[in-house]
Amino acid sequence: MVDPLDTYLFDLRGYIHVPGALTADEVGACNTVLDEIPRLQPGQWYGHLQGHTYGTKDGLNYQQIYEGGEPFEQLIDHPSWIERIKFFVGGEGTFDYHHGPLFIDECFANFRRPGEAIGVHSGGHPPIHRNQFRFHGGRFMCGQVNALIALTDIGPGDGGTMLIPGSHKSNFLHPDFAEHRMKPEGATVEGIEGAIEVHMQAGDAILFVDGLSHGSARRANEGERRICVFRYGPSWGNFRLGYAPSAELLARLTPERRKIVQPLELLPRHPQVEG
């Protein structure tokens, strides 16, 4: 059962803040994994992880972070958010649900260092199928809901996530969107009217519909901000960037996690009738 206040705030603002979603031990285990991985360059592979950026000065991502081991596998269906995610994505009791209500189309860890930020993106206008926000027939039917988890404390100057509350329902493009949007030379959401910066303690999570306008502040402090993001959508979705889970990962996942990572298995094709 999702708390009625969470339901109200998610509908109203497009996001909720979940303090202490991970324990200190869980955060420590995730950071230990990241510390043990050689620092990758964009395009480089380490096992089944790949270094990646979105083509701006937004920091470094390790895509397919659930391939990093048990600390990140646990995040696939972590009890601090998985029931909320199911509720906001929707699909339970429909045909989609028979294949599993959810699918993770992208998951990554992000490192942000001084001078780095990501510009504003998404929003209710123009509408996009993949990240649509919808409440219809008494249920949420959202195209994508993100769990963003802080692996370090994120306060002023740390390059925190910025959101424009309510923008998932906007019928108009923000007048200053072009100035602050993602671009190769870099951008920040700082200074755009209506945006807030979300400060988090290590282990906190924010859950937000991807249709919410979001981005980040520019990191000004020394050191490194670390987060990870798991993007959940309906089971019939596909991988955003062409990745796929490894056979090794699928073999070691619990049945519940495997159903989220790979809701549908390809049917074997063995011709039995010669033409």
C-alpha atoms as an extended CHARMM CRD file, in Angstrom:
* protein
*
       275  EXT
         1         1  MET       CA              0.0000000000        0.0000000000        0.0000000000  PROA      1               0.0000000000
         2         2  VAL       CA              1.4700000000        3.3440000000       -1.0440000000  PROA      2               0.0000000000
         3         3  ASP       CA              1.1190000000        6.1440000000        1.4930000000  PROA      3               0.0000000000
         4         4  PRO       CA             -1.6780000000        8.5400000000        0.4550000000  PROA      4               0.0000000000
         5         5  LEU       CA              0.6490000000       11.5070000000        0.9590000000  PROA      5               0.0000000000
         6         6  ASP       CA              3.1900000000        9.9580000000       -1.4380000000  PROA      6               0.0000000000
         7         7  THR       CA              0.3840000000        9.5230000000       -3.9630000000  PROA      7               0.0000000000
         8         8  TYR       CA             -0.7250000000       13.1230000000       -3.5630000000  PROA      8               0.0000000000
         9         9  LEU       CA              2.7590000000       14.5950000000       -3.8000000000  PROA      9               0.0000000000
        10        10  PHE       CA              3.7900000000       12.4370000000       -6.7590000000  PROA      10              0.0000000000
        11        11  ASP       CA              0.6850000000       13.5310000000       -8.6350000000  PROA      11              0.0000000000
        12        12  LEU       CA              1.1170000000       17.1810000000       -7.6400000000  PROA      12              0.0000000000
        13        13  ARG       CA              4.8720000000       17.6430000000       -7.9140000000  PROA      13              0.0000000000
        14        14  GLY       CA              5.9670000000       14.7030000000      -10.0660000000  PROA      14              0.0000000000
        15        15  TYR       CA              8.3920000000       13.4090000000       -7.4370000000  PROA      15              0.0000000000
        16        16  ILE       CA              8.7730000000       12.2290000000       -3.8570000000  PROA      16              0.0000000000
        17        17  HSD       CA             11.8270000000       12.2290000000       -1.5740000000  PROA      17              0.0000000000
        18        18  VAL       CA             12.5330000000        8.9890000000        0.3200000000  PROA      18              0.0000000000
        19        19  PRO       CA             14.9950000000        9.6900000000        3.1770000000  PROA      19              0.0000000000
        20        20  GLY       CA             17.1960000000        6.7960000000        4.2830000000  PROA      20              0.0000000000
        21        21  ALA       CA             16.1500000000        4.4740000000        1.4710000000  PROA      21              0.0000000000
        22        22  LEU       CA             19.5020000000        2.6700000000        1.7820000000  PROA      22              0.0000000000
        23        23  THR       CA             21.3320000000        1.8590000000        4.9950000000  PROA      23              0.0000000000
        24        24  ALA       CA             24.8770000000        3.0660000000        5.6110000000  PROA      24              0.0000000000
        25        25  ASP       CA             26.1030000000       -0.4970000000        4.9650000000  PROA      25              0.0000000000
        26        26  GLU       CA             24.2800000000       -0.6430000000        1.6230000000  PROA      26              0.0000000000
        27        27  VAL       CA             25.7260000000        2.7050000000        0.5770000000  PROA      27              0.0000000000
        28        28  GLY       CA             29.1890000000        1.5800000000        1.6470000000  PROA      28              0.0000000000
        29        29  ALA       CA             28.9220000000       -1.6480000000       -0.3420000000  PROA      29              0.0000000000
        30        30  CYS       CA             27.9270000000        0.2480000000       -3.4960000000  PROA      30              0.0000000000
        31        31  ASN       CA             30.8140000000        2.6840000000       -3.0880000000  PROA      31              0.0000000000
        32        32  THR       CA             33.2590000000       -0.1680000000       -2.5290000000  PROA      32              0.0000000000
        33        33  VAL       CA             32.2210000000       -1.6540000000       -5.8660000000  PROA      33              0.0000000000
        34        34  LEU       CA             32.7070000000        1.6980000000       -7.6030000000  PROA      34              0.0000000000
        35        35  ASP       CA             36.1100000000        2.1790000000       -5.9440000000  PROA      35              0.0000000000
        36        36  GLU       CA             37.2840000000       -1.1980000000       -7.2320000000  PROA      36              0.0000000000
        37        37  ILE       CA             36.4560000000       -0.4490000000      -10.8730000000  PROA      37              0.0000000000
        38        38  PRO       CA             39.2880000000        1.2220000000      -12.8320000000  PROA      38              0.0000000000
        39        39  ARG       CA             38.1700000000        4.7180000000      -13.8650000000  PROA      39              0.0000000000
        40        40  LEU       CA             36.6680000000        4.2270000000      -17.3390000000  PROA      40              0.0000000000
        41        41  GLN       CA             36.6560000000        6.5740000000      -20.2790000000  PROA      41              0.0000000000
        42        42  PRO       CA             33.4750000000        6.9800000000      -22.3560000000  PROA      42              0.0000000000
        43        43  GLY       CA             33.1120000000        3.9570000000      -24.6140000000  PROA      43              0.0000000000
        44        44  GLN       CA             35.4010000000        1.7180000000      -22.5720000000  PROA      44              0.0000000000
        45        45  TRP       CA             34.1200000000       -1.5910000000      -21.2100000000  PROA      45              0.0000000000
        46        46  TYR       CA             34.9910000000       -3.1900000000      -17.8940000000  PROA      46              0.0000000000
        47        47  GLY       CA             33.3250000000       -6.5670000000      -17.8270000000  PROA      47              0.0000000000
        48        48  HSD       CA             29.6920000000       -5.8050000000      -18.6480000000  PROA      48              0.0000000000
        49        49  LEU       CA             29.8770000000       -2.1440000000      -17.5710000000  PROA      49              0.0000000000
        50        50  GLN       CA             30.5380000000        0.6890000000      -20.0150000000  PROA      50              0.0000000000
        51        51  GLY       CA             31.8180000000        4.2080000000      -19.4820000000  PROA      51              0.0000000000
        52        52  HSD       CA             29.4070000000        6.7500000000      -20.9660000000  PROA      52              0.0000000000
        53        53  THR       CA             28.3510000000       10.3980000000      -21.1180000000  PROA      53              0.0000000000
        54        54  TYR       CA             25.3190000000       12.0880000000      -22.6550000000  PROA      54              0.0000000000
        55        55  GLY       CA             27.5230000000       14.2080000000      -24.8860000000  PROA      55              0.0000000000
        56        56  THR       CA             27.7160000000       17.1830000000      -22.5280000000  PROA      56              0.0000000000
        57        57  LYS       CA             29.9410000000       18.1500000000      -19.6000000000  PROA      57              0.0000000000
        58        58  ASP       CA             27.7200000000       16.1690000000      -17.2590000000  PROA      58              0.0000000000
        59        59  GLY       CA             30.1930000000       13.8080000000      -15.6090000000  PROA      59              0.0000000000
        60        60  LEU       CA             30.8800000000       10.1180000000      -16.1790000000  PROA      60              0.0000000000
        61        61  ASN       CA             28.3540000000        7.2660000000      -16.1550000000  PROA      61              0.0000000000
        62        62  TYR       CA             28.8920000000        3.5520000000      -15.6670000000  PROA      62              0.0000000000
        63        63  GLN       CA             26.0530000000        2.0640000000      -17.6820000000  PROA      63              0.0000000000
        64        64  GLN       CA             24.5000000000       -1.3060000000      -16.7630000000  PROA      64              0.0000000000
        65        65  ILE       CA             25.4670000000       -0.7930000000      -13.1380000000  PROA      65              0.0000000000
        66        66  TYR       CA             23.3610000000       -3.7730000000      -12.0460000000  PROA      66              0.0000000000
        67        67  GLU       CA             26.1570000000       -5.8400000000      -13.6160000000  PROA      67              0.0000000000
        68        68  GLY       CA             28.4650000000       -4.4990000000      -10.8780000000  PROA      68              0.0000000000
        69        69  GLY       CA             27.5630000000       -7.1720000000       -8.3380000000  PROA      69              0.0000000000
        70        70  GLU       CA             25.2050000000       -7.9310000000       -5.4700000000  PROA      70              0.0000000000
        71        71  PRO       CA             25.1400000000       -4.4180000000       -3.9180000000  PROA      71              0.0000000000
        72        72  PHE       CA             23.6600000000       -3.0490000000       -7.1400000000  PROA      72              0.0000000000
        73        73  GLU       CA             21.5680000000       -6.1380000000       -7.9220000000  PROA      73              0.0000000000
        74        74  GLN       CA             19.7250000000       -5.4760000000       -4.6520000000  PROA      74              0.0000000000
        75        75  LEU       CA             18.6060000000       -2.1180000000       -6.0120000000  PROA      75              0.0000000000
        76        76  ILE       CA             16.6200000000       -3.7410000000       -8.8410000000  PROA      76              0.0000000000
        77        77  ASP       CA             13.7050000000       -4.4650000000       -6.4850000000  PROA      77              0.0000000000
        78        78  HSD       CA             14.7480000000       -2.6780000000       -3.3120000000  PROA      78              0.0000000000
        79        79  PRO       CA             11.9160000000       -2.6520000000       -0.7650000000  PROA      79              0.0000000000
        80        80  SER       CA             12.3680000000        1.0750000000       -0.0800000000  PROA      80              0.0000000000
        81        81  TRP       CA             10.9020000000        1.9620000000       -3.4700000000  PROA      81              0.0000000000
        82        82  ILE       CA              9.7850000000       -1.0210000000       -5.5550000000  PROA      82              0.0000000000
        83        83  GLU       CA              6.1060000000       -0.9740000000       -4.4700000000  PROA      83              0.0000000000
        84        84  ARG       CA              5.9080000000        2.7600000000       -5.0950000000  PROA      84              0.0000000000
        85        85  ILE       CA              7.5040000000        2.2860000000       -8.5250000000  PROA      85              0.0000000000
        86        86  LYS       CA              4.9900000000       -0.4420000000       -9.4320000000  PROA      86              0.0000000000
        87        87  PHE       CA              2.1320000000        1.8000000000       -8.3390000000  PROA      87              0.0000000000
        88        88  PHE       CA              3.3080000000        4.8560000000      -10.2910000000  PROA      88              0.0000000000
        89        89  VAL       CA              4.2280000000        2.9740000000      -13.4710000000  PROA      89              0.0000000000
        90        90  GLY       CA              0.9510000000        1.0460000000      -13.2910000000  PROA      90              0.0000000000
        91        91  GLY       CA             -0.1110000000       -2.0270000000      -15.2230000000  PROA      91              0.0000000000
        92        92  GLU       CA             -1.0690000000       -4.3460000000      -12.3700000000  PROA      92              0.0000000000
        93        93  GLY       CA             -4.1870000000       -6.3060000000      -13.2840000000  PROA      93              0.0000000000
        94        94  THR       CA             -3.7500000000       -5.6670000000      -17.0090000000  PROA      94              0.0000000000
        95        95  PHE       CA             -2.3050000000       -7.7690000000      -19.8060000000  PROA      95              0.0000000000
        96        96  ASP       CA              1.0690000000       -6.0640000000      -19.3440000000  PROA      96              0.0000000000
        97        97  TYR       CA              1.2540000000       -7.3150000000      -15.7830000000  PROA      97              0.0000000000
        98        98  HSD       CA              1.2590000000      -10.9640000000      -16.8570000000  PROA      98              0.0000000000
        99        99  HSD       CA              4.7910000000      -10.4160000000      -18.1810000000  PROA      99              0.0000000000
       100       100  GLY       CA              5.8250000000       -8.4890000000      -15.0780000000  PROA      100             0.0000000000
       101       101  PRO       CA              4.7180000000       -4.9090000000      -14.4940000000  PROA      101             0.0000000000
       102       102  LEU       CA              8.1810000000       -3.3750000000      -14.8140000000  PROA      102             0.0000000000
       103       103  PHE       CA             11.2470000000       -3.2210000000      -16.9990000000  PROA      103             0.0000000000
       104       104  ILE       CA             14.5270000000       -1.3730000000      -16.3500000000  PROA      104             0.0000000000
       105       105  ASP       CA             15.5190000000        0.2270000000      -19.6460000000  PROA      105             0.0000000000
       106       106  GLU       CA             18.6040000000        1.9730000000      -18.2460000000  PROA      106             0.0000000000
       107       107  CYS       CA             20.6110000000        1.9180000000      -15.0290000000  PROA      107             0.0000000000
       108       108  PHE       CA             23.8580000000        3.6820000000      -14.3030000000  PROA      108             0.0000000000
       109       109  ALA       CA             26.1190000000        5.1620000000      -11.6600000000  PROA      109             0.0000000000
       110       110  ASN       CA             27.1220000000        8.7960000000      -12.1880000000  PROA      110             0.0000000000
       111       111  PHE       CA             30.2250000000       10.6420000000      -11.0060000000  PROA      111             0.0000000000
       112       112  ARG       CA             30.1420000000       14.4510000000      -11.0600000000  PROA      112             0.0000000000
       113       113  ARG       CA             33.2600000000       16.5140000000      -10.4060000000  PROA      113             0.0000000000
       114       114  PRO       CA             33.9260000000       20.2650000000      -10.1500000000  PROA      114             0.0000000000
       115       115  GLY       CA             32.5840000000       22.2620000000      -13.0920000000  PROA      115             0.0000000000
       116       116  GLU       CA             30.2450000000       19.5030000000      -14.2820000000  PROA      116             0.0000000000
       117       117  ALA       CA             26.4500000000       19.6530000000      -14.5480000000  PROA      117             0.0000000000
       118       118  ILE       CA             23.6270000000       18.4510000000      -16.7650000000  PROA      118             0.0000000000
       119       119  GLY       CA             21.2010000000       20.8380000000      -18.4250000000  PROA      119             0.0000000000
       120       120  VAL       CA             17.4460000000       20.7750000000      -18.1570000000  PROA      120             0.0000000000
       121       121  HSD       CA             15.5450000000       18.1530000000      -20.1370000000  PROA      121             0.0000000000
       122       122  SER       CA             12.0650000000       16.6150000000      -20.2870000000  PROA      122             0.0000000000
       123       123  GLY       CA              8.8420000000       18.3250000000      -19.2480000000  PROA      123             0.0000000000
       124       124  GLY       CA              5.1740000000       18.0610000000      -20.1170000000  PROA      124             0.0000000000
       125       125  HSD       CA              5.6750000000       19.9530000000      -23.3800000000  PROA      125             0.0000000000
       126       126  PRO       CA              6.2580000000       18.6450000000      -25.9450000000  PROA      126             0.0000000000
       127       127  PRO       CA              4.6760000000       15.3270000000      -24.9110000000  PROA      127             0.0000000000
       128       128  ILE       CA              6.8290000000       12.2240000000      -25.3530000000  PROA      128             0.0000000000
       129       129  HSD       CA              5.4490000000        8.6830000000      -25.2010000000  PROA      129             0.0000000000
       130       130  ARG       CA              8.3780000000        7.2500000000      -23.2990000000  PROA      130             0.0000000000
       131       131  ASN       CA              8.2560000000        9.6540000000      -20.3710000000  PROA      131             0.0000000000
       132       132  GLN       CA              4.5720000000       10.5470000000      -20.2870000000  PROA      132             0.0000000000
       133       133  PHE       CA              2.7330000000       11.1560000000      -17.0360000000  PROA      133             0.0000000000
       134       134  ARG       CA             -0.8130000000        9.8280000000      -16.9980000000  PROA      134             0.0000000000
       135       135  PHE       CA             -3.5260000000        9.0630000000      -14.4600000000  PROA      135             0.0000000000
       136       136  HSD       CA             -6.4710000000        7.3410000000      -16.0930000000  PROA      136             0.0000000000
       137       137  GLY       CA             -9.2700000000        5.0550000000      -14.9280000000  PROA      137             0.0000000000
       138       138  GLY       CA             -8.2260000000        5.3860000000      -11.3150000000  PROA      138             0.0000000000
       139       139  ARG       CA             -4.6100000000        4.3580000000      -11.8100000000  PROA      139             0.0000000000
       140       140  PHE       CA             -1.2440000000        5.8420000000      -12.6950000000  PROA      140             0.0000000000
       141       141  MET       CA              0.0400000000        4.8650000000      -16.1490000000  PROA      141             0.0000000000
       142       142  CYS       CA              3.4760000000        6.5180000000      -16.3540000000  PROA      142             0.0000000000
       143       143  GLY       CA              5.8870000000        5.7330000000      -19.1610000000  PROA      143             0.0000000000
       144       144  GLN       CA              8.9960000000        5.9480000000      -17.0010000000  PROA      144             0.0000000000
       145       145  VAL       CA              9.6470000000        6.4880000000      -13.2940000000  PROA      145             0.0000000000
       146       146  ASN       CA             13.2060000000        6.9930000000      -12.0500000000  PROA      146             0.0000000000
       147       147  ALA       CA             14.7820000000        6.0200000000       -8.7570000000  PROA      147             0.0000000000
       148       148  LEU       CA             17.7740000000        8.3080000000       -8.1750000000  PROA      148             0.0000000000
       149       149  ILE       CA             19.8250000000        7.2270000000       -5.1640000000  PROA      149             0.0000000000
       150       150  ALA       CA             22.4980000000        9.3410000000       -3.4620000000  PROA      150             0.0000000000
       151       151  LEU       CA             25.7380000000        7.4640000000       -2.7120000000  PROA      151             0.0000000000
       152       152  THR       CA             27.3720000000       10.5610000000       -1.2000000000  PROA      152             0.0000000000
       153       153  ASP       CA             25.9490000000       13.4760000000        0.7460000000  PROA      153             0.0000000000
       154       154  ILE       CA             24.6950000000       16.1320000000       -1.6840000000  PROA      154             0.0000000000
       155       155  GLY       CA             24.3970000000       19.6620000000       -0.3280000000  PROA      155             0.0000000000
       156       156  PRO       CA             25.0330000000       23.2030000000       -1.5860000000  PROA      156             0.0000000000
       157       157  GLY       CA             27.7660000000       23.2870000000       -4.2190000000  PROA      157             0.0000000000
       158       158  ASP       CA             27.7420000000       19.5300000000       -4.7710000000  PROA      158             0.0000000000
       159       159  GLY       CA             26.0070000000       19.5720000000       -8.1680000000  PROA      159             0.0000000000
       160       160  GLY       CA             22.7060000000       18.2370000000       -6.9020000000  PROA      160             0.0000000000
       161       161  THR       CA             19.6880000000       17.1810000000       -8.9300000000  PROA      161             0.0000000000
       162       162  MET       CA             17.3480000000       20.0550000000       -9.8300000000  PROA      162             0.0000000000
       163       163  LEU       CA             13.6580000000       19.6370000000      -10.6140000000  PROA      163             0.0000000000
       164       164  ILE       CA             10.8330000000       21.9230000000      -11.7150000000  PROA      164             0.0000000000
       165       165  PRO       CA              7.9340000000       20.6540000000       -9.5660000000  PROA      165             0.0000000000
       166       166  GLY       CA              4.6930000000       20.2450000000      -11.5000000000  PROA      166             0.0000000000
       167       167  SER       CA              6.3640000000       20.5660000000      -14.9070000000  PROA      167             0.0000000000
       168       168  HSD       CA              5.3020000000       17.0210000000      -15.8230000000  PROA      168             0.0000000000
       169       169  LYS       CA              1.8200000000       18.5270000000      -16.4010000000  PROA      169             0.0000000000
       170       170  SER       CA              2.9540000000       21.6580000000      -18.2270000000  PROA      170             0.0000000000
       171       171  ASN       CA              1.2460000000       22.5270000000      -21.5170000000  PROA      171             0.0000000000
       172       172  PHE       CA              3.9210000000       25.0630000000      -22.4200000000  PROA      172             0.0000000000
       173       173  LEU       CA              7.6810000000       25.0310000000      -22.8610000000  PROA      173             0.0000000000
       174       174  HSD       CA              9.5490000000       26.9630000000      -20.1850000000  PROA      174             0.0000000000
       175       175  PRO       CA             10.5250000000       30.3520000000      -21.7400000000  PROA      175             0.0000000000
       176       176  ASP       CA             14.1520000000       29.8540000000      -20.6340000000  PROA      176             0.0000000000
       177       177  PHE       CA             14.3920000000       26.1810000000      -21.5860000000  PROA      177             0.0000000000
       178       178  ALA       CA             16.7100000000       26.7520000000      -24.5660000000  PROA      178             0.0000000000
       179       179  GLU       CA             19.2230000000       28.6660000000      -22.4500000000  PROA      179             0.0000000000
       180       180  HSD       CA             19.4880000000       25.9110000000      -19.8530000000  PROA      180             0.0000000000
       181       181  ARG       CA             18.9160000000       22.7690000000      -21.9470000000  PROA      181             0.0000000000
       182       182  MET       CA             21.4640000000       19.9750000000      -22.3940000000  PROA      182             0.0000000000
       183       183  LYS       CA             24.0920000000       20.9960000000      -24.9520000000  PROA      183             0.0000000000
       184       184  PRO       CA             27.6240000000       19.8600000000      -25.8880000000  PROA      184             0.0000000000
       185       185  GLU       CA             29.3050000000       22.8730000000      -24.2950000000  PROA      185             0.0000000000
       186       186  GLY       CA             27.5120000000       22.1550000000      -21.0150000000  PROA      186             0.0000000000
       187       187  ALA       CA             24.6550000000       23.7890000000      -19.1260000000  PROA      187             0.0000000000
       188       188  THR       CA             23.0920000000       23.9840000000      -15.6770000000  PROA      188             0.0000000000
       189       189  VAL       CA             19.5380000000       24.3120000000      -14.3940000000  PROA      189             0.0000000000
       190       190  GLU       CA             20.6490000000       27.0000000000      -11.9300000000  PROA      190             0.0000000000
       191       191  GLY       CA             18.8550000000       30.2730000000      -12.5660000000  PROA      191             0.0000000000
       192       192  ILE       CA             15.7920000000       28.8540000000      -14.3050000000  PROA      192             0.0000000000
       193       193  GLU       CA             12.6150000000       30.1520000000      -12.6510000000  PROA      193             0.0000000000
       194       194  GLY       CA             10.6350000000       27.5220000000      -10.7410000000  PROA      194             0.0000000000
       195       195  ALA       CA             13.4690000000       25.0010000000      -10.2900000000  PROA      195             0.0000000000
       196       196  ILE       CA             14.5510000000       23.6300000000       -6.9280000000  PROA      196             0.0000000000
       197       197  GLU       CA             17.7630000000       21.8580000000       -5.9410000000  PROA      197             0.0000000000
       198       198  VAL       CA             17.2240000000       18.6360000000       -3.9990000000  PROA      198             0.0000000000
       199       199  HSD       CA             19.7240000000       18.1360000000       -1.1920000000  PROA      199             0.0000000000
       200       200  MET       CA             20.1700000000       14.5400000000       -0.0690000000  PROA      200             0.0000000000
       201       201  GLN       CA             22.0220000000       12.4760000000        2.4820000000  PROA      201             0.0000000000
       202       202  ALA       CA             23.8730000000        9.3980000000        1.2850000000  PROA      202             0.0000000000
       203       203  GLY       CA             21.2230000000        6.6730000000        1.0720000000  PROA      203             0.0000000000
       204       204  ASP       CA             18.3170000000        8.9910000000        0.2560000000  PROA      204             0.0000000000
       205       205  ALA       CA             16.3430000000        8.4430000000       -2.9460000000  PROA      205             0.0000000000
       206       206  ILE       CA             14.0840000000       10.5850000000       -5.0660000000  PROA      206             0.0000000000
       207       207  LEU       CA             11.4470000000        8.9320000000       -7.2270000000  PROA      207             0.0000000000
       208       208  PHE       CA             10.2250000000       11.0390000000      -10.1380000000  PROA      208             0.0000000000
       209       209  VAL       CA              8.3670000000       10.6410000000      -13.3820000000  PROA      209             0.0000000000
       210       210  ASP       CA             10.7760000000       11.1690000000      -16.2580000000  PROA      210             0.0000000000
       211       211  GLY       CA              8.3860000000       13.7010000000      -17.7710000000  PROA      211             0.0000000000
       212       212  LEU       CA              9.3350000000       16.1100000000      -14.9890000000  PROA      212             0.0000000000
       213       213  SER       CA             11.7740000000       18.7850000000      -16.1780000000  PROA      213             0.0000000000
       214       214  HSD       CA             15.0540000000       17.9880000000      -14.4690000000  PROA      214             0.0000000000
       215       215  GLY       CA             18.8130000000       18.4000000000      -14.6220000000  PROA      215             0.0000000000
       216       216  SER       CA             21.3740000000       19.5550000000      -12.0960000000  PROA      216             0.0000000000
       217       217  ALA       CA             23.2890000000       22.3920000000      -10.5300000000  PROA      217             0.0000000000
       218       218  ARG       CA             26.9570000000       22.7600000000      -11.4280000000  PROA      218             0.0000000000
       219       219  ARG       CA             29.3360000000       21.1870000000       -8.9550000000  PROA      219             0.0000000000
       220       220  ALA       CA             31.4440000000       23.8820000000       -7.3230000000  PROA      220             0.0000000000
       221       221  ASN       CA             32.9380000000       21.9610000000       -4.4060000000  PROA      221             0.0000000000
       222       222  GLU       CA             36.0200000000       19.7910000000       -4.5040000000  PROA      222             0.0000000000
       223       223  GLY       CA             35.5250000000       16.0470000000       -4.5170000000  PROA      223             0.0000000000
       224       224  GLU       CA             32.9480000000       13.9340000000       -6.2930000000  PROA      224             0.0000000000
       225       225  ARG       CA             29.1930000000       13.5030000000       -6.2230000000  PROA      225             0.0000000000
       226       226  ARG       CA             28.0030000000        9.9310000000       -6.6990000000  PROA      226             0.0000000000
       227       227  ILE       CA             24.5070000000        8.7430000000       -7.4920000000  PROA      227             0.0000000000
       228       228  CYS       CA             22.9160000000        5.8360000000       -9.2970000000  PROA      228             0.0000000000
       229       229  VAL       CA             19.7430000000        5.8670000000      -11.3560000000  PROA      229             0.0000000000
       230       230  PHE       CA             17.3740000000        3.0200000000      -12.1940000000  PROA      230             0.0000000000
       231       231  ARG       CA             14.7670000000        3.8560000000      -14.8480000000  PROA      231             0.0000000000
       232       232  TYR       CA             11.5950000000        1.7600000000      -14.6790000000  PROA      232             0.0000000000
       233       233  GLY       CA              8.8550000000        1.5260000000      -17.2770000000  PROA      233             0.0000000000
       234       234  PRO       CA              6.2410000000       -0.9560000000      -18.5160000000  PROA      234             0.0000000000
       235       235  SER       CA              7.3250000000       -4.5170000000      -19.2170000000  PROA      235             0.0000000000
       236       236  TRP       CA              6.8980000000       -4.0630000000      -22.9850000000  PROA      236             0.0000000000
       237       237  GLY       CA              9.6060000000       -1.3930000000      -23.1720000000  PROA      237             0.0000000000
       238       238  ASN       CA             13.0300000000       -1.8070000000      -24.7400000000  PROA      238             0.0000000000
       239       239  PHE       CA             16.5550000000       -0.8080000000      -23.7960000000  PROA      239             0.0000000000
       240       240  ARG       CA             17.1310000000        2.8990000000      -24.2680000000  PROA      240             0.0000000000
       241       241  LEU       CA             20.7430000000        2.6500000000      -25.4280000000  PROA      241             0.0000000000
       242       242  GLY       CA             20.9510000000       -0.8510000000      -26.8890000000  PROA      242             0.0000000000
       243       243  TYR       CA             22.3840000000       -2.5890000000      -23.8400000000  PROA      243             0.0000000000
       244       244  ALA       CA             21.1810000000       -5.9870000000      -22.6610000000  PROA      244             0.0000000000
       245       245  PRO       CA             21.7510000000       -7.9830000000      -19.4760000000  PROA      245             0.0000000000
       246       246  SER       CA             24.5280000000      -10.5470000000      -19.5840000000  PROA      246             0.0000000000
       247       247  ALA       CA             23.8070000000      -14.2650000000      -19.3530000000  PROA      247             0.0000000000
       248       248  GLU       CA             25.8750000000      -14.3130000000      -16.1630000000  PROA      248             0.0000000000
       249       249  LEU       CA             23.6880000000      -11.6640000000      -14.5320000000  PROA      249             0.0000000000
       250       250  LEU       CA             20.4570000000      -13.3990000000      -15.5130000000  PROA      250             0.0000000000
       251       251  ALA       CA             21.7560000000      -16.7000000000      -14.1560000000  PROA      251             0.0000000000
       252       252  ARG       CA             22.4580000000      -15.3080000000      -10.6860000000  PROA      252             0.0000000000
       253       253  LEU       CA             19.4260000000      -13.0380000000      -10.2440000000  PROA      253             0.0000000000
       254       254  THR       CA             16.4350000000      -14.0610000000       -8.1770000000  PROA      254             0.0000000000
       255       255  PRO       CA             13.3430000000      -14.8750000000      -10.2650000000  PROA      255             0.0000000000
       256       256  GLU       CA             11.7400000000      -11.5960000000       -9.1500000000  PROA      256             0.0000000000
       257       257  ARG       CA             14.7280000000       -9.5110000000      -10.2450000000  PROA      257             0.0000000000
       258       258  ARG       CA             15.1540000000      -11.4390000000      -13.4870000000  PROA      258             0.0000000000
       259       259  LYS       CA             11.5380000000      -10.6770000000      -14.3950000000  PROA      259             0.0000000000
       260       260  ILE       CA             12.2440000000       -6.9310000000      -14.1030000000  PROA      260             0.0000000000
       261       261  VAL       CA             15.5480000000       -7.0760000000      -15.9830000000  PROA      261             0.0000000000
       262       262  GLN       CA             14.1800000000       -9.3480000000      -18.7460000000  PROA      262             0.0000000000
       263       263  PRO       CA             10.3570000000       -9.5080000000      -18.6190000000  PROA      263             0.0000000000
       264       264  LEU       CA             10.1050000000      -11.5150000000      -21.8340000000  PROA      264             0.0000000000
       265       265  GLU       CA             12.3590000000      -14.3170000000      -22.9960000000  PROA      265             0.0000000000
       266       266  LEU       CA             12.7230000000      -14.8870000000      -26.7170000000  PROA      266             0.0000000000
       267       267  LEU       CA             10.9030000000      -17.9690000000      -27.9580000000  PROA      267             0.0000000000
       268       268  PRO       CA             13.1520000000      -20.7470000000      -29.2870000000  PROA      268             0.0000000000
       269       269  ARG       CA             12.7990000000      -21.2800000000      -33.0180000000  PROA      269             0.0000000000
       270       270  HSD       CA             13.2650000000      -24.8730000000      -34.0660000000  PROA      270             0.0000000000
       271       271  PRO       CA             11.5430000000      -25.5920000000      -37.4070000000  PROA      271             0.0000000000
       272       272  GLN       CA              9.5760000000      -28.8150000000      -37.1970000000  PROA      272             0.0000000000
       273       273  VAL       CA              8.0290000000      -28.6940000000      -40.6360000000  PROA      273             0.0000000000
       274       274  GLU       CA             10.1670000000      -28.5270000000      -43.7500000000  PROA      274             0.0000000000
       275       275  GLY       CA              8.8710000000      -26.2120000000      -46.4840000000  PROA      275             0.0000000000
